[in-house]
Amino acid sequence: MEITNVSEYDIIAKQKLPKMVYDYYASGAEDQWTLKENMEAFSRILFRPRILIDVSRIDLTTTVLGFKISMPIMIAPTAMQKMAHPEGEYATARAASAAGTIMTLSSWATSSVEEVASTGPGVRFFQLYVYKDRNVVAQLVRRAERAGFKAIALTVDTPRLGRREADIKNRFTLPPFLTLKNFEGLDLGKMGKSDDSGLASYVAGQIDRSLSWKDVKWLQSITSLPILVKGVLTAEDASLAVQNGAAGIIVSNHGARQLDYVPATITALEEVVKAAQGRIPVFLDGGVRRGTDVFKALALGASGVFIGRPVVFSLAAEGEAGVKKVLQMLRDEFELTMALSGCTSLKEITRNHIVTPSETKYPISARL
């Protein structure tokens, strides 16, 4: 089967992966309403393309936290990638580097920060969960710094793990031949079997539920790395992120895996962007499957997007080559969308290029 779009990798991954592993990557919380909405909300945003503009040369490059990258499409943190493919995070790191973009490594990776750094050059961010034992956190942050990681993406929406019913049914646990490599030497790298989800039990035992804004300040006191706050969905929290010195915001609902019936990230994006008032960059994570989605996010004020499931599904299907292909397909689709909308650089993408359901120029509900 010739792969012509990102979503087709999902089908191949489902065929190739053990049910427990595929369900872990693919499923959302509870009724999975937000999981569907993360993608469907993009389909309700329409374009207002401009014509007769010279689009013979198009520049996709951008700068994120001072680092120049080839396109505003980056890789989100996804845990335990060696469940998808033996090369795991190594393959993803190499693919991101080859594409000239940023990879974010999960705290719960099956390759350590040092191992990922050993794959070669590249701009990499480190996603952080805050453990009850703050010495573990401080040690991990120092290791990420030493390994050349350029920013911390602090996940703030997981004081407890969302109810992921597929994981409960499957009694999800990390396969015995794998460990959470960043915690291997701390006796926190293994996940025990449980009557429900082994990951939920692990989180309940290790993750600090008391995490609050004061801990963002604490994190700033132990690292010079910029801190992105990942998991913001409201104007109120966007304003607090700015006040507490965040270097950026990632609008994220954790891939719809935490609280169900929160809005799609593309729906929440504009509210957050308006509250940030241009003081710090805002990024979007969740539901991106097309280059058109990337354009819509930028038109609503995002400085870039992060992709998660497309990476693990393409990794499962074709390893490093699959991840490279996903990044290339999204890049090509995004470039085509820019051309057909009359934009030659990212700064030319404006709010006037799209229509959302709340606007009445093209009422989507008025179909005969």
C-alpha positions as CSV (number, residue, x, y, z in Angstrom):
1,M,0.0,0.0,0.0
2,E,1.4,3.4,-1.0
3,I,1.2,5.8,1.9
4,T,-0.3,9.1,0.7
5,N,-1.2,10.7,4.0
6,V,-0.3,10.7,7.6
7,S,-3.5,9.0,8.9
8,E,-2.8,5.8,6.8
9,Y,0.1,5.0,9.2
10,D,-2.5,4.5,12.0
11,I,-4.1,1.6,10.0
12,I,-0.7,-0.1,9.5
13,A,0.3,0.4,13.1
14,K,-2.9,-1.2,14.3
15,Q,-2.1,-4.3,12.1
16,K,1.5,-4.5,13.3
17,L,1.4,-3.8,17.0
18,P,0.2,-6.0,19.9
19,K,-3.3,-4.9,21.0
20,M,-2.1,-3.6,24.4
21,V,0.6,-1.4,22.7
22,Y,-1.6,0.0,19.9
23,D,-4.5,0.7,22.3
24,Y,-2.0,2.5,24.7
25,Y,-0.9,4.9,21.9
26,A,-4.3,5.3,20.2
27,S,-6.8,5.6,23.0
28,G,-8.1,8.6,24.9
29,A,-9.9,9.1,28.2
30,E,-13.3,7.7,29.1
31,D,-15.9,8.3,26.3
32,Q,-13.1,9.5,24.0
33,W,-15.2,12.5,22.9
34,T,-12.2,14.9,23.1
35,L,-10.1,12.3,21.2
36,K,-12.4,12.6,18.2
37,E,-13.0,16.3,18.6
38,N,-9.2,17.0,18.5
39,M,-9.3,16.1,14.8
40,E,-12.9,17.0,13.9
41,A,-12.6,20.6,15.2
42,F,-10.1,21.3,12.5
43,S,-12.6,20.3,9.8
44,R,-15.0,23.0,10.9
45,I,-12.5,25.8,10.1
46,L,-12.6,26.9,6.5
47,F,-10.1,28.8,4.3
48,R,-10.4,32.3,2.7
49,P,-7.6,31.9,0.1
50,R,-6.1,35.0,-1.6
51,I,-5.3,34.7,-5.3
52,L,-3.0,36.2,-7.9
53,I,0.0,36.4,-5.5
54,D,3.4,35.3,-6.6
55,V,4.0,32.0,-4.7
56,S,6.9,30.8,-6.7
57,R,9.1,30.9,-3.6
58,I,7.8,29.9,-0.2
59,D,9.8,30.1,3.1
60,L,8.7,27.8,5.8
61,T,11.5,28.5,8.2
62,T,10.9,29.8,11.7
63,T,12.6,30.4,15.0
64,V,11.5,28.7,18.3
65,L,13.1,30.0,21.5
66,G,15.9,31.4,19.4
67,F,16.6,28.2,17.5
68,K,16.1,28.3,13.7
69,I,14.1,25.3,12.4
70,S,13.0,24.3,8.9
71,M,9.3,24.4,9.5
72,P,6.8,25.1,12.3
73,I,6.1,21.4,12.7
74,M,7.9,19.7,15.7
75,I,7.7,16.4,17.5
76,A,5.7,16.1,20.7
77,P,6.8,13.9,23.6
78,T,5.4,10.4,23.3
79,A,6.3,7.8,25.9
80,M,7.9,4.4,25.5
81,Q,8.7,4.4,21.8
82,K,10.6,1.2,21.8
83,M,7.2,-0.5,22.2
84,A,6.5,0.7,18.7
85,H,9.9,-0.1,17.1
86,P,13.2,-1.5,18.5
87,E,15.0,1.7,17.5
88,G,12.4,3.8,19.4
89,E,13.5,7.3,20.4
90,Y,16.8,6.9,18.5
91,A,15.0,6.7,15.2
92,T,12.7,9.6,16.1
93,A,15.7,11.8,17.1
94,R,17.5,11.0,13.8
95,A,14.4,11.7,11.7
96,A,13.8,15.1,13.5
97,S,17.4,16.1,13.0
98,A,17.3,15.1,9.3
99,A,14.2,17.2,8.9
100,G,15.8,20.2,10.6
101,T,13.2,20.3,13.4
102,I,12.8,19.9,17.1
103,M,12.2,16.6,19.0
104,T,10.7,16.6,22.5
105,L,11.8,13.6,24.5
106,S,9.4,12.1,27.1
107,S,10.4,11.7,30.7
108,W,9.0,8.2,30.2
109,A,11.1,7.4,27.2
110,T,12.6,3.9,26.7
111,S,15.9,5.7,25.7
112,S,17.7,8.0,28.1
113,V,18.6,11.7,27.5
114,E,22.2,10.6,27.1
115,E,21.4,7.9,24.6
116,V,19.2,10.3,22.5
117,A,22.0,12.9,22.6
118,S,24.4,10.2,21.2
119,T,22.4,10.0,18.0
120,G,24.1,13.2,16.7
121,P,23.3,16.9,16.5
122,G,19.8,18.3,16.7
123,V,17.7,20.7,18.7
124,R,15.9,18.7,21.5
125,F,13.5,19.6,24.3
126,F,12.9,17.5,27.4
127,Q,9.4,16.9,28.7
128,L,9.2,16.7,32.4
129,Y,6.9,15.1,34.9
130,V,7.5,16.3,38.5
131,Y,8.0,13.3,40.9
132,K,7.3,13.4,44.6
133,D,11.1,13.1,45.2
134,R,12.4,16.4,44.0
135,N,16.0,15.1,44.0
136,V,14.9,12.8,41.2
137,V,13.6,15.8,39.3
138,A,16.7,18.0,39.9
139,Q,19.0,15.1,38.8
140,L,17.0,14.5,35.6
141,V,17.0,18.2,34.7
142,R,20.8,18.4,35.2
143,R,21.2,15.4,33.0
144,A,19.1,16.9,30.2
145,E,21.2,20.1,30.4
146,R,24.4,18.2,30.2
147,A,23.1,16.1,27.3
148,G,22.5,19.4,25.4
149,F,18.7,19.6,25.6
150,K,17.6,23.2,25.0
151,A,14.3,23.6,26.9
152,I,12.0,21.9,29.4
153,A,8.4,21.2,28.5
154,L,6.7,20.9,31.9
155,T,3.6,18.8,31.7
156,V,1.0,20.4,34.1
157,D,-2.2,18.5,33.3
158,T,-1.3,15.2,35.0
159,P,-1.6,15.3,38.8
160,R,-3.4,12.0,38.3
161,L,-3.6,9.9,35.2
162,G,-6.8,10.2,33.2
163,R,-9.1,7.2,33.1
164,R,-8.0,5.3,30.0
165,E,-10.3,2.4,29.8
166,A,-8.5,0.5,27.1
167,D,-5.4,0.4,29.4
168,I,-7.6,-0.9,32.2
169,K,-9.1,-3.6,30.1
170,N,-5.6,-4.6,28.7
171,R,-3.9,-4.4,32.1
172,F,-1.4,-2.2,30.4
173,T,2.2,-2.4,31.6
174,L,5.6,-1.8,30.1
175,P,6.9,-5.0,28.4
176,P,9.5,-6.7,30.7
177,F,12.3,-6.2,28.2
178,L,12.0,-2.4,28.4
179,T,12.5,0.2,31.1
180,L,11.9,3.9,31.5
181,K,15.5,4.6,30.8
182,N,15.8,8.0,32.4
183,F,14.9,6.4,35.8
184,E,16.8,3.1,35.4
185,G,19.5,3.9,38.0
186,L,16.9,5.3,40.5
187,D,14.9,2.1,40.8
188,L,12.0,3.9,39.1
189,G,12.5,2.4,35.7
190,K,10.1,-0.6,36.0
191,M,6.3,-0.7,36.0
192,G,4.6,-3.3,38.1
193,K,1.6,-5.4,37.0
194,S,-1.6,-4.1,38.3
195,D,-5.3,-5.0,38.6
196,D,-6.0,-2.1,36.2
197,S,-3.5,0.0,34.3
198,G,0.1,-0.4,35.4
199,L,0.9,3.1,34.3
200,A,-2.0,4.6,36.4
201,S,-0.6,2.8,39.4
202,Y,2.9,4.0,38.7
203,V,1.7,7.6,38.4
204,A,-0.3,7.4,41.6
205,G,2.8,6.2,43.4
206,Q,5.4,8.6,41.9
207,I,3.9,11.8,40.5
208,D,3.5,14.8,42.8
209,R,-0.2,15.8,43.0
210,S,0.7,19.0,44.9
211,L,2.3,20.5,41.8
212,S,1.4,24.3,41.6
213,W,2.6,27.5,40.1
214,K,5.2,27.9,42.8
215,D,6.9,24.8,41.4
216,V,7.5,26.6,38.1
217,K,9.5,29.1,40.1
218,W,11.3,26.2,41.8
219,L,12.2,24.7,38.5
220,Q,13.5,28.1,37.3
221,S,15.7,28.1,40.4
222,I,17.4,24.8,39.4
223,T,17.9,25.3,35.7
224,S,18.8,28.0,33.2
225,L,16.8,26.3,30.5
226,P,13.6,28.0,29.2
227,I,10.4,26.4,30.5
228,L,7.4,25.7,28.3
229,V,4.2,25.1,30.2
230,K,2.4,22.1,28.5
231,G,-1.3,21.6,29.1
232,V,-2.8,25.1,29.1
233,L,-6.4,25.4,27.8
234,T,-7.7,28.6,29.3
235,A,-7.0,32.4,29.2
236,E,-6.7,32.4,33.0
237,D,-3.9,29.9,33.0
238,A,-2.2,31.5,30.0
239,S,-2.0,34.8,32.0
240,L,-0.6,32.9,35.0
241,A,2.0,31.2,32.8
242,V,3.2,34.6,31.6
243,Q,3.2,36.0,35.2
244,N,5.2,33.1,36.4
245,G,8.0,33.4,33.8
246,A,7.2,30.7,31.4
247,A,9.1,30.9,28.1
248,G,6.2,29.6,26.2
249,I,2.9,27.8,26.3
250,I,1.8,24.5,24.7
251,V,-1.9,24.4,24.3
252,S,-2.5,20.7,24.9
253,N,-5.1,18.3,26.3
254,H,-2.6,15.5,26.6
255,G,-3.8,13.9,23.3
256,A,-7.3,13.7,24.9
257,R,-5.9,11.2,27.5
258,Q,-6.6,13.2,30.7
259,L,-9.9,15.0,31.2
260,D,-12.6,14.1,28.6
261,Y,-15.0,16.8,27.3
262,V,-12.3,19.5,27.3
263,P,-12.3,21.4,24.0
264,A,-10.1,20.4,21.1
265,T,-6.8,22.2,21.3
266,I,-7.5,24.1,18.1
267,T,-10.8,25.3,19.7
268,A,-9.0,26.5,22.9
269,L,-6.0,28.0,21.0
270,E,-7.3,31.5,20.2
271,E,-8.4,32.2,23.8
272,V,-4.9,31.3,25.0
273,V,-3.2,33.4,22.3
274,K,-5.2,36.5,23.1
275,A,-4.4,36.1,26.8
276,A,-0.7,35.7,26.1
277,Q,-0.8,39.0,24.2
278,G,2.3,38.2,22.2
279,R,4.5,38.3,25.4
280,I,5.5,34.6,24.9
281,P,5.0,32.2,22.0
282,V,2.0,29.8,22.1
283,F,2.2,26.4,20.4
284,L,-0.4,23.7,19.7
285,D,-0.3,20.0,20.4
286,G,-3.1,17.6,19.5
287,G,-5.1,16.4,16.4
288,V,-2.7,17.6,13.7
289,R,-2.9,15.2,10.8
290,R,-2.7,17.5,7.7
291,G,-0.6,20.4,6.5
292,T,-4.0,22.3,6.4
293,D,-4.2,21.8,10.2
294,V,-0.8,23.4,10.6
295,F,-1.9,26.5,8.6
296,K,-5.2,26.8,10.6
297,A,-3.2,26.7,13.9
298,L,-0.8,29.4,12.7
299,A,-3.7,31.5,11.4
300,L,-5.2,31.4,14.9
301,G,-1.9,32.6,16.4
302,A,0.2,29.5,17.1
303,S,3.9,29.9,16.6
304,G,4.1,26.2,15.7
305,V,2.6,22.7,16.2
306,F,3.7,19.5,17.8
307,I,2.7,16.1,16.5
308,G,2.6,12.9,18.6
309,R,0.5,9.9,17.4
310,P,1.6,10.3,13.7
311,V,5.2,9.8,14.9
312,V,4.6,6.6,16.9
313,F,2.3,5.1,14.3
314,S,4.8,5.8,11.4
315,L,7.6,4.6,13.7
316,A,5.7,1.3,14.2
317,A,5.1,1.0,10.5
318,E,8.5,1.9,9.0
319,G,10.9,2.9,11.7
320,E,13.1,6.0,11.1
321,A,12.0,6.1,7.4
322,G,8.4,6.3,8.5
323,V,8.9,9.3,10.8
324,K,10.9,11.1,8.1
325,K,8.1,10.5,5.7
326,V,5.4,11.8,8.1
327,L,7.5,15.0,8.6
328,Q,8.0,15.4,4.9
329,M,4.3,14.8,4.0
330,L,3.1,17.4,6.6
331,R,5.8,19.8,5.3
332,D,4.7,19.3,1.7
333,E,1.0,19.7,2.5
334,F,1.6,22.8,4.6
335,E,3.7,24.4,1.8
336,L,0.9,23.6,-0.7
337,T,-1.7,25.1,1.6
338,M,0.4,28.3,1.9
339,A,0.8,28.5,-1.9
340,L,-3.0,28.0,-2.5
341,S,-3.8,30.5,0.2
342,G,-1.5,33.2,-1.2
343,C,1.2,33.1,1.5
344,T,4.9,33.1,0.9
345,S,6.2,33.2,4.5
346,L,4.8,32.3,7.9
347,K,4.3,36.0,8.9
348,E,1.9,36.3,5.9
349,I,-0.5,33.8,7.4
350,T,-3.2,35.8,9.2
351,R,-6.6,35.4,10.9
352,N,-8.2,36.7,7.7
353,H,-7.2,33.5,5.9
354,I,-9.7,31.4,7.9
355,V,-13.3,31.3,9.0
356,T,-14.3,29.6,12.3
357,P,-17.8,28.2,13.1
358,S,-18.5,31.3,15.3
359,E,-18.3,33.5,12.3
360,T,-21.1,33.8,9.8
361,K,-19.5,34.4,6.4
362,Y,-19.9,30.7,5.5
363,P,-22.4,29.1,7.9
364,I,-21.5,25.5,7.8
365,S,-24.8,24.4,9.4
366,A,-26.8,26.0,6.5
367,R,-26.4,23.0,4.2
368,L,-29.6,22.0,2.3
